[in-house]
Amino acid sequence: MPLEIEEGSDPKDWTEAEWRKKVEKEKYNLVNADIPGAKLRGANLREANLMRANLTGADLSQVDLRGSDLMGAQLIDTNLTEANLIGVRMNQALFTDANLTRANLSGSRLCETVLKRAILVEADISKGVLTKADFSNADLTGAKFIKSDLTGVNFRGALLEKVNMTQCIIIRADFREAEIQQCDLTDSNLDQSDLSVADLEGANFTRANLNYCNFIGAELKGVNFTQAKLTNADLTDADFEGAILKDTDLRGANLDQVKNFTQEQLDCSLIDKTTKLPSHLRST
């Protein structure tokens, strides 16, 4: 329901204290509330019901939203710096251009949530369910996604430098043109994901499942593929300079036009007759 506003009162003139008092009082019944620009820094909105609420341009920095419901809410260009969003339901919410720097979203649900161009530097999104979320062109530098479900997520053009994505499910994700330098994807499942033209320099794919992945034109300098599975992966035009391929499974992979791929790298890998090798290399 809409936020109750006394006659003659204009929310534009409310102080932060007035905003916090009003919203905290009605936090359990703010479905469809239209409160753009709300000044709620540090407010206690734990277990609030903000389904489909409009919080565009609001200041929610350091707000406690643990256990709240933000399904379908609009938080476009909203400040959520250092907000506590543990266990929050945010399915189908809009966070376009929002600032979630150092926010804690662990254990949250962000299925089909839109976070285009959002800033999530050093945010914690571990153990979350984010199927089909849209992080295109978002800044996720230093964020954590440990043990999260990222099936079908759109990371196209996103900044993912030094992100921790260990033990994640990342099936059929879109990483095209993303910056993924020094990202840790140890023990993650990226089956059928698209990493074409992505910069993965220094990334760690130890024991990762990369079967049927697309690495066309990817930058793979110094990438660690130790014990990774790249069966039937397309590596056309990928640059393997300094990449580590110890016990890497390349059966059925397309290496026909790779760059800087050495005989030593090949000898450390597992291949079979279905592996397409560069013309200058030979199987042993």
N, C-alpha and C positions, 0 to 999 in steps of 0.2 A: 504494500500500500504506500501512497505518497507520504513523505515526511510531513508531520503536522507543523504548520507555521501559523503563529498567532497573527491576528489581524493587525496590520500596520507594521509588521516586522519584515525586513528585507534581508534574506540570507547573504546578500552581497556585502552587507555591513557587519555581519557577525564576526566576532573574534575567534581565534582558534579554540579558546576555552568554551565559548558558546556553541561552536560546532560540535566539539567533543561531547559536551553535556547532552545536547539534543540527540545526536546519533547514537551514543552509547545507551541512552534511555530506551530508544525504539529499535535497537539493533536486531531483535528477534523477528521483526515484522517489517522489513524494508524491501519486500518484493516489488519490483518495478519502480523503486524510488528514483526520482529524477533530481540528482544532487551534483551536477557538474561543478567543478571548481571547489568542492568541499575542502575545508581546512581541518584535516584530521590527524595531523602529525602526532604520533605516539598514542593514539586512541586505543582503548580496549574494545575490540570488536570480535572477541573470541566467540565462536559458534553463532555468529550473526547470519541472518538470512538475507542475502543481497542478490537473490536470483533476478537476473535481467535488469538490475539497477544500472543507472547511468552515472558513472563516476569519472567521466571524461575530464581530464585536466585537473583532477583532484590531487591534494597532497596527502598521501597515505604512507609517508616515510615513517619507519619504525613502528608501524601499526601492528597490533597483535590480532591476527585473523585466524588463529589456529582453529581448525574444525569448522570453519565457516563454509557457506554455500554461495559461490559466485557464478554458478552456472548461467551462461548466456549474458553475463554482465558486460558493460562497456567500460573499459579502463584505458581508452585511447589517450596517449600523451600524459598518462598518470604517473606520479612520482611514488614508487614503492620501494625506494632505497632502504635496505636493511629491514624490510618488513618481514614479519613472521607469518608464513603461509603454510606451515606444516599441516599436512592432512586436509588441505582445502580442496573442495570440488570446484574446478574451474573449466569444466567441459564447455566447449563452444563459446568461451568468453573472448573478447577482443582486447588485446594488449598492444595493438599497433603503436609503435613509437614510445612505449612505456619504458620507464627506468626502474629496473629491478636489481640494480647493483647490490651485491652482497645479500640479496634476499634469500630466505630459507624456504624452499618449496618442497622439501623432502617429504615423500609419501603422498604427494598431491596427485590429483587427476586432472590432466590437461588434454583430454581427447578432443581432437578437432579444434583446439584452441589456436587463435591467430596471434602470433607474436612477431609480426613483420617489423623489421628495423628496431626491435626492442633491444635495450641494453641490459644484459644479464651477466656482467663482469663479476666473476668470483661468486656467482649464485650457486646454491646447493639444491639440485633437483634430483637427488639420489632416491632410489626405490620408488620412483614415480611411474605413472601410467600416462604416456603421452602419445598414444597412437594417432597418427595422421595430424599431429600438430604442425603448425607452419612457423618455422624460425627463419624464413628466407631473409637474407641480408641483416640478420641480427648479430649483435656483438656478444659472444659467449666466452670471451677470453678468460681462461682460468676457472671456468665453471665445473661443477661435478654432476655427473649423471650415473653414478655407480649403481649397478643392478637395476637400471630403469628399462621400461619397455618403450622403445622408440620405433616401433613398427610403422612403416609408411610415413615417417616424419620428413618434412621438407626443410633441409638445411642449405638450400641452394644460395650461394654467394655469402654464406655466413662466415663470421670470424670465430674459429674454434681452436685457436692457438692455446696449447698447454691445457686442454680440457681433459678431464678424467672420465672416460667412457668405459671403464673396465666392467666386464661381466654383464654387458647390456644385450638386449635383444633389439637389433637394428635392421630387421629384415625389410627389404624393398624400400630403403630410405634414399632420398635424393640429396647427394653431396656435390652436385655439379658446381664447378667454379668456386668451391668453398676453400677457405684458408685453414688448413688442419695441421699446421706445423707443430711438431712435438706433442701431438695428442696421444693419449694412452688408451688403446682399444684392446688391451690384453684380455683374452678369453671371451671376447664378444662375438656375437653372431650377426654378420652383415650380409647374409645370403641374399643374392640378387639385387644388391644396392648399386647405385650409379655414382661413381666417383670420378667421372670423366672431367678432365681439365682442372682437377682439384690440386692444390699444393699441399702435399703430405710430407714435406721434408722433415726428417727426424721423427716421424710418427712410429708408434710401437704397436704392431699387430701380432705379437707373440701369441701363438695358439688360437688366433682368431679364425672364424669361418668366413671365408671370402669367396665361396663357391658361386660361380655364375655372376660375379661382380664385373662392372664395367669400369676399367681404368684408362680408357682411351685418352691419350694426351696428358696423363697425370704426371705430376712431379713427385718422384719417389726417391729422391736423393737421401741416402742414409736411413731409409726406412728399415725397421726390424721386422722381418717376416718369419722369424724362427718358429718352426713347427706350424706355421699357418697353412690353411687349406685354400688354394686358389684354383681348384679344379674347374675347368671350363670358363675361367675368367678371360676377359678380353683386355690385353695389355698393349694394344697397338699404340705406337708412338709414346709410350710411357718411358720416363728417364730413370734408369736403375743405378745411377752412379753411386757407388758406395753402399748400396742396399745389402742387408744381411739376409741370406736365404738358406739358413741351416735347417735341413730336414723339411724344407718347404714343399708342399704337394702341388706340383704344376701339371698334373695329368689333365690332358684335354685343353690346357690353356693356350691362348694365342699369343706367342712371343715373336711372331714373324717380323715385325717392324719396330721392335723395342730399341731404345737408345742406351748406350753405355752398359750393355749386359755382357758380362765376361764369362769365359769358360770356367773360371773358378766358381762363380755363382751357380752356374749350371750344374757343375759336379757335386755341389752341396745339396742339390734339389732332387726331388722325386719326379721323374717324368715317365711317359710311356709313348707308344707309337702314335697316340692321338695328339701329343703336344706339338704345336707348330713352332719350330725353332728358327732363329735368324740364320741366314745362309752361311755366315762366317763361323758358326758354332757346330759342334758335333756331339752326339750323345755318346756316353761311355758305358 
